[in-house]
Structures are given as C-alpha cells and as structure tokens.
C-alpha cells in the first residue's frame, strides 16, 4: 500500500503528474494536483520523477 501526498505549497500546476501517472491517481483541483485516486497508486514513482518542484511524494506504508 502506498501513501500519496502533494505539497500544495510546492505544486505549480504543471500537470506532469496527472499526464504521466499510469493509474490516474491525480486530478487537477483549483490549479493544483490532488491524489484523488490514491488507492490506485502502484508505487512506481513516476510522479516524483516528472514533478519539476518535488511536490509529489509516494511512500510505502505497512
């Protein structure tokens, strides 16, 4: 299971996480990425790789 967090202060609304997430975890809400489907996260880390500001964080939880 994965915890998906977006630091709203760091998010600039580039939408790269939304466009590149293979399981559609993110949606844009008021210009910011929000993990609305976090239960679908497979922990691939693509969002962290493509986010230019480091706003996305995916961590494994027990």
mmJSON file of the N, C-alpha and C atoms, coordinates in Angstrom:
{"data_MODEL":{"atom_site":{
"group_PDB":["ATOM","ATOM","ATOM","ATOM","ATOM","ATOM","ATOM","ATOM","ATOM","ATOM","ATOM","ATOM","ATOM","ATOM","ATOM","ATOM","ATOM","ATOM","ATOM","ATOM","ATOM","ATOM","ATOM","ATOM","ATOM","ATOM","ATOM","ATOM","ATOM","ATOM","ATOM","ATOM","ATOM","ATOM","ATOM","ATOM","ATOM","ATOM","ATOM","ATOM","ATOM","ATOM","ATOM","ATOM","ATOM","ATOM","ATOM","ATOM","ATOM","ATOM","ATOM","ATOM","ATOM","ATOM","ATOM","ATOM","ATOM","ATOM","ATOM","ATOM","ATOM","ATOM","ATOM","ATOM","ATOM","ATOM","ATOM","ATOM","ATOM","ATOM","ATOM","ATOM","ATOM","ATOM","ATOM","ATOM","ATOM","ATOM","ATOM","ATOM","ATOM","ATOM","ATOM","ATOM","ATOM","ATOM","ATOM","ATOM","ATOM","ATOM","ATOM","ATOM","ATOM","ATOM","ATOM","ATOM","ATOM","ATOM","ATOM","ATOM","ATOM","ATOM","ATOM","ATOM","ATOM","ATOM","ATOM","ATOM","ATOM","ATOM","ATOM","ATOM","ATOM","ATOM","ATOM","ATOM","ATOM","ATOM","ATOM","ATOM","ATOM","ATOM","ATOM","ATOM","ATOM","ATOM","ATOM","ATOM","ATOM","ATOM","ATOM","ATOM","ATOM","ATOM","ATOM","ATOM","ATOM","ATOM","ATOM","ATOM","ATOM","ATOM","ATOM","ATOM","ATOM","ATOM","ATOM","ATOM","ATOM","ATOM","ATOM","ATOM","ATOM","ATOM","ATOM","ATOM","ATOM","ATOM","ATOM","ATOM","ATOM","ATOM","ATOM","ATOM","ATOM","ATOM","ATOM","ATOM","ATOM","ATOM","ATOM","ATOM","ATOM","ATOM","ATOM","ATOM","ATOM","ATOM","ATOM","ATOM","ATOM","ATOM","ATOM","ATOM","ATOM","ATOM"],
"id":[1,2,3,4,5,6,7,8,9,10,11,12,13,14,15,16,17,18,19,20,21,22,23,24,25,26,27,28,29,30,31,32,33,34,35,36,37,38,39,40,41,42,43,44,45,46,47,48,49,50,51,52,53,54,55,56,57,58,59,60,61,62,63,64,65,66,67,68,69,70,71,72,73,74,75,76,77,78,79,80,81,82,83,84,85,86,87,88,89,90,91,92,93,94,95,96,97,98,99,100,101,102,103,104,105,106,107,108,109,110,111,112,113,114,115,116,117,118,119,120,121,122,123,124,125,126,127,128,129,130,131,132,133,134,135,136,137,138,139,140,141,142,143,144,145,146,147,148,149,150,151,152,153,154,155,156,157,158,159,160,161,162,163,164,165,166,167,168,169,170,171,172,173,174,175,176,177,178,179,180,181,182,183,184,185,186],
"type_symbol":["N","C","C","N","C","C","N","C","C","N","C","C","N","C","C","N","C","C","N","C","C","N","C","C","N","C","C","N","C","C","N","C","C","N","C","C","N","C","C","N","C","C","N","C","C","N","C","C","N","C","C","N","C","C","N","C","C","N","C","C","N","C","C","N","C","C","N","C","C","N","C","C","N","C","C","N","C","C","N","C","C","N","C","C","N","C","C","N","C","C","N","C","C","N","C","C","N","C","C","N","C","C","N","C","C","N","C","C","N","C","C","N","C","C","N","C","C","N","C","C","N","C","C","N","C","C","N","C","C","N","C","C","N","C","C","N","C","C","N","C","C","N","C","C","N","C","C","N","C","C","N","C","C","N","C","C","N","C","C","N","C","C","N","C","C","N","C","C","N","C","C","N","C","C","N","C","C","N","C","C","N","C","C","N","C","C"],
"label_atom_id":["N","CA","C","N","CA","C","N","CA","C","N","CA","C","N","CA","C","N","CA","C","N","CA","C","N","CA","C","N","CA","C","N","CA","C","N","CA","C","N","CA","C","N","CA","C","N","CA","C","N","CA","C","N","CA","C","N","CA","C","N","CA","C","N","CA","C","N","CA","C","N","CA","C","N","CA","C","N","CA","C","N","CA","C","N","CA","C","N","CA","C","N","CA","C","N","CA","C","N","CA","C","N","CA","C","N","CA","C","N","CA","C","N","CA","C","N","CA","C","N","CA","C","N","CA","C","N","CA","C","N","CA","C","N","CA","C","N","CA","C","N","CA","C","N","CA","C","N","CA","C","N","CA","C","N","CA","C","N","CA","C","N","CA","C","N","CA","C","N","CA","C","N","CA","C","N","CA","C","N","CA","C","N","CA","C","N","CA","C","N","CA","C","N","CA","C","N","CA","C","N","CA","C","N","CA","C","N","CA","C","N","CA","C","N","CA","C"],
"label_alt_id":[null,null,null,null,null,null,null,null,null,null,null,null,null,null,null,null,null,null,null,null,null,null,null,null,null,null,null,null,null,null,null,null,null,null,null,null,null,null,null,null,null,null,null,null,null,null,null,null,null,null,null,null,null,null,null,null,null,null,null,null,null,null,null,null,null,null,null,null,null,null,null,null,null,null,null,null,null,null,null,null,null,null,null,null,null,null,null,null,null,null,null,null,null,null,null,null,null,null,null,null,null,null,null,null,null,null,null,null,null,null,null,null,null,null,null,null,null,null,null,null,null,null,null,null,null,null,null,null,null,null,null,null,null,null,null,null,null,null,null,null,null,null,null,null,null,null,null,null,null,null,null,null,null,null,null,null,null,null,null,null,null,null,null,null,null,null,null,null,null,null,null,null,null,null,null,null,null,null,null,null,null,null,null,null,null,null],
"label_comp_id":["UNK","UNK","UNK","UNK","UNK","UNK","UNK","UNK","UNK","UNK","UNK","UNK","UNK","UNK","UNK","UNK","UNK","UNK","UNK","UNK","UNK","UNK","UNK","UNK","UNK","UNK","UNK","UNK","UNK","UNK","UNK","UNK","UNK","UNK","UNK","UNK","UNK","UNK","UNK","UNK","UNK","UNK","UNK","UNK","UNK","UNK","UNK","UNK","UNK","UNK","UNK","UNK","UNK","UNK","UNK","UNK","UNK","UNK","UNK","UNK","UNK","UNK","UNK","UNK","UNK","UNK","UNK","UNK","UNK","UNK","UNK","UNK","UNK","UNK","UNK","UNK","UNK","UNK","UNK","UNK","UNK","UNK","UNK","UNK","UNK","UNK","UNK","UNK","UNK","UNK","UNK","UNK","UNK","UNK","UNK","UNK","UNK","UNK","UNK","UNK","UNK","UNK","UNK","UNK","UNK","UNK","UNK","UNK","UNK","UNK","UNK","UNK","UNK","UNK","UNK","UNK","UNK","UNK","UNK","UNK","UNK","UNK","UNK","UNK","UNK","UNK","UNK","UNK","UNK","UNK","UNK","UNK","UNK","UNK","UNK","UNK","UNK","UNK","UNK","UNK","UNK","UNK","UNK","UNK","UNK","UNK","UNK","UNK","UNK","UNK","UNK","UNK","UNK","UNK","UNK","UNK","UNK","UNK","UNK","UNK","UNK","UNK","UNK","UNK","UNK","UNK","UNK","UNK","UNK","UNK","UNK","UNK","UNK","UNK","UNK","UNK","UNK","UNK","UNK","UNK","UNK","UNK","UNK","UNK","UNK","UNK"],
"label_asym_id":["A","A","A","A","A","A","A","A","A","A","A","A","A","A","A","A","A","A","A","A","A","A","A","A","A","A","A","A","A","A","A","A","A","A","A","A","A","A","A","A","A","A","A","A","A","A","A","A","A","A","A","A","A","A","A","A","A","A","A","A","A","A","A","A","A","A","A","A","A","A","A","A","A","A","A","A","A","A","A","A","A","A","A","A","A","A","A","A","A","A","A","A","A","A","A","A","A","A","A","A","A","A","A","A","A","A","A","A","A","A","A","A","A","A","A","A","A","A","A","A","A","A","A","A","A","A","A","A","A","A","A","A","A","A","A","A","A","A","A","A","A","A","A","A","A","A","A","A","A","A","A","A","A","A","A","A","A","A","A","A","A","A","A","A","A","A","A","A","A","A","A","A","A","A","A","A","A","A","A","A","A","A","A","A","A","A"],
"label_entity_id":["1","1","1","1","1","1","1","1","1","1","1","1","1","1","1","1","1","1","1","1","1","1","1","1","1","1","1","1","1","1","1","1","1","1","1","1","1","1","1","1","1","1","1","1","1","1","1","1","1","1","1","1","1","1","1","1","1","1","1","1","1","1","1","1","1","1","1","1","1","1","1","1","1","1","1","1","1","1","1","1","1","1","1","1","1","1","1","1","1","1","1","1","1","1","1","1","1","1","1","1","1","1","1","1","1","1","1","1","1","1","1","1","1","1","1","1","1","1","1","1","1","1","1","1","1","1","1","1","1","1","1","1","1","1","1","1","1","1","1","1","1","1","1","1","1","1","1","1","1","1","1","1","1","1","1","1","1","1","1","1","1","1","1","1","1","1","1","1","1","1","1","1","1","1","1","1","1","1","1","1","1","1","1","1","1","1"],
"label_seq_id":[1,1,1,2,2,2,3,3,3,4,4,4,5,5,5,6,6,6,7,7,7,8,8,8,9,9,9,10,10,10,11,11,11,12,12,12,13,13,13,14,14,14,15,15,15,16,16,16,17,17,17,18,18,18,19,19,19,20,20,20,21,21,21,22,22,22,23,23,23,24,24,24,25,25,25,26,26,26,27,27,27,28,28,28,29,29,29,30,30,30,31,31,31,32,32,32,33,33,33,34,34,34,35,35,35,36,36,36,37,37,37,38,38,38,39,39,39,40,40,40,41,41,41,42,42,42,43,43,43,44,44,44,45,45,45,46,46,46,47,47,47,48,48,48,49,49,49,50,50,50,51,51,51,52,52,52,53,53,53,54,54,54,55,55,55,56,56,56,57,57,57,58,58,58,59,59,59,60,60,60,61,61,61,62,62,62],
"pdbx_PDB_ins_code":[null,null,null,null,null,null,null,null,null,null,null,null,null,null,null,null,null,null,null,null,null,null,null,null,null,null,null,null,null,null,null,null,null,null,null,null,null,null,null,null,null,null,null,null,null,null,null,null,null,null,null,null,null,null,null,null,null,null,null,null,null,null,null,null,null,null,null,null,null,null,null,null,null,null,null,null,null,null,null,null,null,null,null,null,null,null,null,null,null,null,null,null,null,null,null,null,null,null,null,null,null,null,null,null,null,null,null,null,null,null,null,null,null,null,null,null,null,null,null,null,null,null,null,null,null,null,null,null,null,null,null,null,null,null,null,null,null,null,null,null,null,null,null,null,null,null,null,null,null,null,null,null,null,null,null,null,null,null,null,null,null,null,null,null,null,null,null,null,null,null,null,null,null,null,null,null,null,null,null,null,null,null,null,null,null,null],
"Cartn_x":[0.848,0.0,0.893,0.409,1.213,0.488,1.233,0.697,1.144,0.199,0.481,0.143,1.134,0.956,1.469,0.744,1.21,1.338,2.518,2.747,2.161,0.998,0.298,1.121,1.975,2.821,3.871,4.31,5.318,4.711,3.462,2.83,2.567,3.081,2.889,1.829,1.228,0.177,0.691,1.874,2.467,1.708,0.947,0.12,0.913,2.22,3.025,2.699,2.368,1.975,0.652,-0.269,-1.57,-1.384,-0.562,-0.352,0.451,1.334,2.256,1.938,1.024,0.686,-0.024,0.513,-0.09,-1.43,-1.763,-3.014,-3.973,-3.712,-4.607,-4.91,-3.86,-4.008,-4.399,-3.875,-4.024,-5.085,-5.675,-6.557,-6.177,-6.442,-6.19,-7.424,-7.194,-8.258,-7.778,-8.464,-8.117,-6.645,-6.159,-4.804,-3.702,-4.072,-3.099,-3.397,-2.358,-2.537,-3.018,-4.004,-4.562,-4.662,-4.162,-4.244,-5.642,-6.583,-7.976,-8.22,-7.309,-7.434,-6.206,-5.803,-4.566,-4.573,-5.748,-5.842,-5.358,-5.279,-4.84,-3.316,-2.612,-1.157,-0.447,0.488,1.28,2.717,3.008,4.326,5.44,5.125,6.157,7.087,6.618,7.457,7.537,6.771,6.806,6.475,5.498,5.098,6.257,7.01,8.149,9.238,9.412,10.432,10.097,8.824,8.457,8.111,7.859,7.476,8.68,8.6,9.748,10.04,9.074,9.278,9.383,9.27,9.341,8.128,6.97,5.759,5.128,5.39,4.785,5.672,5.039,5.771,4.962,5.592,4.97,5.83,5.214,5.935,5.142,5.868,5.22,4.78,3.567,3.078,2.717,2.815,2.507,1.049],
"Cartn_y":[-1.173,0.0,1.235,2.274,3.48,4.712,5.609,6.913,7.923,8.676,9.661,11.04,11.939,13.281,14.291,15.402,16.521,17.73,18.319,19.546,20.693,21.187,22.228,23.507,23.775,24.975,24.863,23.647,23.429,23.226,22.769,22.441,23.712,23.729,24.875,24.605,23.442,23.112,22.725,22.155,21.766,20.61,19.861,18.746,17.536,17.51,16.387,15.103,15.203,14.003,13.462,14.356,13.952,13.256,13.829,13.312,12.01,11.809,10.672,9.523,9.703,8.628,7.509,6.282,5.18,4.699,5.085,4.627,5.771,6.951,8.12,8.448,8.501,8.826,10.296,11.178,12.618,13.253,14.324,15.214,16.641,17.568,18.97,19.552,20.201,20.854,22.265,23.247,24.649,24.916,24.333,24.591,23.812,22.878,22.064,20.583,19.761,18.316,17.768,16.895,16.279,14.769,13.952,12.497,11.977,12.201,11.83,10.332,9.618,8.161,7.471,7.879,7.369,5.854,5.259,3.804,3.055,3.741,3.123,3.17,3.849,4.01,2.658,2.457,1.227,1.459,2.686,2.985,3.09,3.38,3.411,4.616,5.703,6.88,7.812,7.537,8.39,9.83,10.034,11.394,12.159,11.483,12.135,12.474,11.602,11.827,13.009,13.168,14.207,15.545,15.589,16.841,17.774,18.944,19.852,20.519,20.487,21.154,20.2,18.894,17.922,17.924,18.316,18.408,17.053,16.07,14.741,13.848,13.132,12.2,10.909,9.793,8.479,7.65,7.144,6.319,5.059,3.983,2.711,2.73,2.252,2.16,0.708,0.348,-1.024,-1.211],
"Cartn_z":[0.0,0.0,0.0,-0.67,-0.847,-0.351,0.276,0.67,-0.378,-0.896,-1.931,-1.383,-1.415,-0.879,-1.894,-2.019,-2.833,-1.913,-1.889,-1.123,-1.934,-1.537,-2.283,-2.401,-1.43,-1.491,-2.594,-2.885,-3.926,-5.309,-5.367,-6.638,-7.451,-8.674,-9.564,-10.629,-10.595,-11.553,-12.922,-12.987,-14.266,-14.929,-14.165,-14.626,-15.116,-14.904,-15.381,-14.635,-13.358,-12.614,-13.151,-13.457,-13.997,-15.348,-16.198,-17.551,-17.58,-16.614,-16.661,-15.722,-14.791,-13.859,-14.617,-14.568,-15.317,-14.757,-13.529,-12.936,-12.597,-13.121,-12.956,-11.497,-10.695,-9.276,-9.083,-9.938,-9.736,-10.615,-10.061,-10.808,-10.432,-11.322,-11.027,-10.334,-9.207,-8.455,-8.121,-8.66,-8.427,-8.733,-9.833,-10.294,-9.596,-8.746,-8.014,-8.235,-8.223,-8.331,-6.994,-7.071,-5.868,-6.116,-5.179,-5.356,-5.019,-5.924,-5.683,-5.768,-6.413,-6.54,-5.96,-4.799,-4.184,-3.999,-3.861,-3.7,-4.938,-6.062,-7.315,-7.494,-6.605,-6.729,-6.679,-7.607,-7.647,-7.178,-6.737,-6.183,-7.197,-8.443,-9.487,-9.371,-8.746,-8.558,-9.748,-10.791,-11.98,-11.634,-10.785,-10.42,-9.781,-8.936,-8.285,-9.301,-10.286,-11.31,-12.214,-12.558,-13.525,-12.882,-11.592,-10.936,-10.847,-11.492,-11.506,-10.165,-9.237,-7.956,-6.774,-7.032,-5.956,-5.04,-5.577,-4.775,-4.484,-5.34,-5.182,-4.334,-3.419,-2.573,-2.448,-2.761,-2.644,-1.697,-0.638,0.32,0.602,0.852,1.167,2.634,2.865,4.229,4.525,5.788,6.205,6.458],
"occupancy":[1.0,1.0,1.0,1.0,1.0,1.0,1.0,1.0,1.0,1.0,1.0,1.0,1.0,1.0,1.0,1.0,1.0,1.0,1.0,1.0,1.0,1.0,1.0,1.0,1.0,1.0,1.0,1.0,1.0,1.0,1.0,1.0,1.0,1.0,1.0,1.0,1.0,1.0,1.0,1.0,1.0,1.0,1.0,1.0,1.0,1.0,1.0,1.0,1.0,1.0,1.0,1.0,1.0,1.0,1.0,1.0,1.0,1.0,1.0,1.0,1.0,1.0,1.0,1.0,1.0,1.0,1.0,1.0,1.0,1.0,1.0,1.0,1.0,1.0,1.0,1.0,1.0,1.0,1.0,1.0,1.0,1.0,1.0,1.0,1.0,1.0,1.0,1.0,1.0,1.0,1.0,1.0,1.0,1.0,1.0,1.0,1.0,1.0,1.0,1.0,1.0,1.0,1.0,1.0,1.0,1.0,1.0,1.0,1.0,1.0,1.0,1.0,1.0,1.0,1.0,1.0,1.0,1.0,1.0,1.0,1.0,1.0,1.0,1.0,1.0,1.0,1.0,1.0,1.0,1.0,1.0,1.0,1.0,1.0,1.0,1.0,1.0,1.0,1.0,1.0,1.0,1.0,1.0,1.0,1.0,1.0,1.0,1.0,1.0,1.0,1.0,1.0,1.0,1.0,1.0,1.0,1.0,1.0,1.0,1.0,1.0,1.0,1.0,1.0,1.0,1.0,1.0,1.0,1.0,1.0,1.0,1.0,1.0,1.0,1.0,1.0,1.0,1.0,1.0,1.0,1.0,1.0,1.0,1.0,1.0,1.0],
"B_iso_or_equiv":[0.0,0.0,0.0,0.0,0.0,0.0,0.0,0.0,0.0,0.0,0.0,0.0,0.0,0.0,0.0,0.0,0.0,0.0,0.0,0.0,0.0,0.0,0.0,0.0,0.0,0.0,0.0,0.0,0.0,0.0,0.0,0.0,0.0,0.0,0.0,0.0,0.0,0.0,0.0,0.0,0.0,0.0,0.0,0.0,0.0,0.0,0.0,0.0,0.0,0.0,0.0,0.0,0.0,0.0,0.0,0.0,0.0,0.0,0.0,0.0,0.0,0.0,0.0,0.0,0.0,0.0,0.0,0.0,0.0,0.0,0.0,0.0,0.0,0.0,0.0,0.0,0.0,0.0,0.0,0.0,0.0,0.0,0.0,0.0,0.0,0.0,0.0,0.0,0.0,0.0,0.0,0.0,0.0,0.0,0.0,0.0,0.0,0.0,0.0,0.0,0.0,0.0,0.0,0.0,0.0,0.0,0.0,0.0,0.0,0.0,0.0,0.0,0.0,0.0,0.0,0.0,0.0,0.0,0.0,0.0,0.0,0.0,0.0,0.0,0.0,0.0,0.0,0.0,0.0,0.0,0.0,0.0,0.0,0.0,0.0,0.0,0.0,0.0,0.0,0.0,0.0,0.0,0.0,0.0,0.0,0.0,0.0,0.0,0.0,0.0,0.0,0.0,0.0,0.0,0.0,0.0,0.0,0.0,0.0,0.0,0.0,0.0,0.0,0.0,0.0,0.0,0.0,0.0,0.0,0.0,0.0,0.0,0.0,0.0,0.0,0.0,0.0,0.0,0.0,0.0,0.0,0.0,0.0,0.0,0.0,0.0],
"pdbx_formal_charge":[null,null,null,null,null,null,null,null,null,null,null,null,null,null,null,null,null,null,null,null,null,null,null,null,null,null,null,null,null,null,null,null,null,null,null,null,null,null,null,null,null,null,null,null,null,null,null,null,null,null,null,null,null,null,null,null,null,null,null,null,null,null,null,null,null,null,null,null,null,null,null,null,null,null,null,null,null,null,null,null,null,null,null,null,null,null,null,null,null,null,null,null,null,null,null,null,null,null,null,null,null,null,null,null,null,null,null,null,null,null,null,null,null,null,null,null,null,null,null,null,null,null,null,null,null,null,null,null,null,null,null,null,null,null,null,null,null,null,null,null,null,null,null,null,null,null,null,null,null,null,null,null,null,null,null,null,null,null,null,null,null,null,null,null,null,null,null,null,null,null,null,null,null,null,null,null,null,null,null,null,null,null,null,null,null,null],
"auth_seq_id":[1,1,1,2,2,2,3,3,3,4,4,4,5,5,5,6,6,6,7,7,7,8,8,8,9,9,9,10,10,10,11,11,11,12,12,12,13,13,13,14,14,14,15,15,15,16,16,16,17,17,17,18,18,18,19,19,19,20,20,20,21,21,21,22,22,22,23,23,23,24,24,24,25,25,25,26,26,26,27,27,27,28,28,28,29,29,29,30,30,30,31,31,31,32,32,32,33,33,33,34,34,34,35,35,35,36,36,36,37,37,37,38,38,38,39,39,39,40,40,40,41,41,41,42,42,42,43,43,43,44,44,44,45,45,45,46,46,46,47,47,47,48,48,48,49,49,49,50,50,50,51,51,51,52,52,52,53,53,53,54,54,54,55,55,55,56,56,56,57,57,57,58,58,58,59,59,59,60,60,60,61,61,61,62,62,62],
"auth_comp_id":["UNK","UNK","UNK","UNK","UNK","UNK","UNK","UNK","UNK","UNK","UNK","UNK","UNK","UNK","UNK","UNK","UNK","UNK","UNK","UNK","UNK","UNK","UNK","UNK","UNK","UNK","UNK","UNK","UNK","UNK","UNK","UNK","UNK","UNK","UNK","UNK","UNK","UNK","UNK","UNK","UNK","UNK","UNK","UNK","UNK","UNK","UNK","UNK","UNK","UNK","UNK","UNK","UNK","UNK","UNK","UNK","UNK","UNK","UNK","UNK","UNK","UNK","UNK","UNK","UNK","UNK","UNK","UNK","UNK","UNK","UNK","UNK","UNK","UNK","UNK","UNK","UNK","UNK","UNK","UNK","UNK","UNK","UNK","UNK","UNK","UNK","UNK","UNK","UNK","UNK","UNK","UNK","UNK","UNK","UNK","UNK","UNK","UNK","UNK","UNK","UNK","UNK","UNK","UNK","UNK","UNK","UNK","UNK","UNK","UNK","UNK","UNK","UNK","UNK","UNK","UNK","UNK","UNK","UNK","UNK","UNK","UNK","UNK","UNK","UNK","UNK","UNK","UNK","UNK","UNK","UNK","UNK","UNK","UNK","UNK","UNK","UNK","UNK","UNK","UNK","UNK","UNK","UNK","UNK","UNK","UNK","UNK","UNK","UNK","UNK","UNK","UNK","UNK","UNK","UNK","UNK","UNK","UNK","UNK","UNK","UNK","UNK","UNK","UNK","UNK","UNK","UNK","UNK","UNK","UNK","UNK","UNK","UNK","UNK","UNK","UNK","UNK","UNK","UNK","UNK","UNK","UNK","UNK","UNK","UNK","UNK"],
"auth_asym_id":["A","A","A","A","A","A","A","A","A","A","A","A","A","A","A","A","A","A","A","A","A","A","A","A","A","A","A","A","A","A","A","A","A","A","A","A","A","A","A","A","A","A","A","A","A","A","A","A","A","A","A","A","A","A","A","A","A","A","A","A","A","A","A","A","A","A","A","A","A","A","A","A","A","A","A","A","A","A","A","A","A","A","A","A","A","A","A","A","A","A","A","A","A","A","A","A","A","A","A","A","A","A","A","A","A","A","A","A","A","A","A","A","A","A","A","A","A","A","A","A","A","A","A","A","A","A","A","A","A","A","A","A","A","A","A","A","A","A","A","A","A","A","A","A","A","A","A","A","A","A","A","A","A","A","A","A","A","A","A","A","A","A","A","A","A","A","A","A","A","A","A","A","A","A","A","A","A","A","A","A","A","A","A","A","A","A"],
"auth_atom_id":["N","CA","C","N","CA","C","N","CA","C","N","CA","C","N","CA","C","N","CA","C","N","CA","C","N","CA","C","N","CA","C","N","CA","C","N","CA","C","N","CA","C","N","CA","C","N","CA","C","N","CA","C","N","CA","C","N","CA","C","N","CA","C","N","CA","C","N","CA","C","N","CA","C","N","CA","C","N","CA","C","N","CA","C","N","CA","C","N","CA","C","N","CA","C","N","CA","C","N","CA","C","N","CA","C","N","CA","C","N","CA","C","N","CA","C","N","CA","C","N","CA","C","N","CA","C","N","CA","C","N","CA","C","N","CA","C","N","CA","C","N","CA","C","N","CA","C","N","CA","C","N","CA","C","N","CA","C","N","CA","C","N","CA","C","N","CA","C","N","CA","C","N","CA","C","N","CA","C","N","CA","C","N","CA","C","N","CA","C","N","CA","C","N","CA","C","N","CA","C","N","CA","C","N","CA","C","N","CA","C","N","CA","C","N","CA","C"],
"pdbx_PDB_model_num":[1,1,1,1,1,1,1,1,1,1,1,1,1,1,1,1,1,1,1,1,1,1,1,1,1,1,1,1,1,1,1,1,1,1,1,1,1,1,1,1,1,1,1,1,1,1,1,1,1,1,1,1,1,1,1,1,1,1,1,1,1,1,1,1,1,1,1,1,1,1,1,1,1,1,1,1,1,1,1,1,1,1,1,1,1,1,1,1,1,1,1,1,1,1,1,1,1,1,1,1,1,1,1,1,1,1,1,1,1,1,1,1,1,1,1,1,1,1,1,1,1,1,1,1,1,1,1,1,1,1,1,1,1,1,1,1,1,1,1,1,1,1,1,1,1,1,1,1,1,1,1,1,1,1,1,1,1,1,1,1,1,1,1,1,1,1,1,1,1,1,1,1,1,1,1,1,1,1,1,1,1,1,1,1,1,1]
}}}
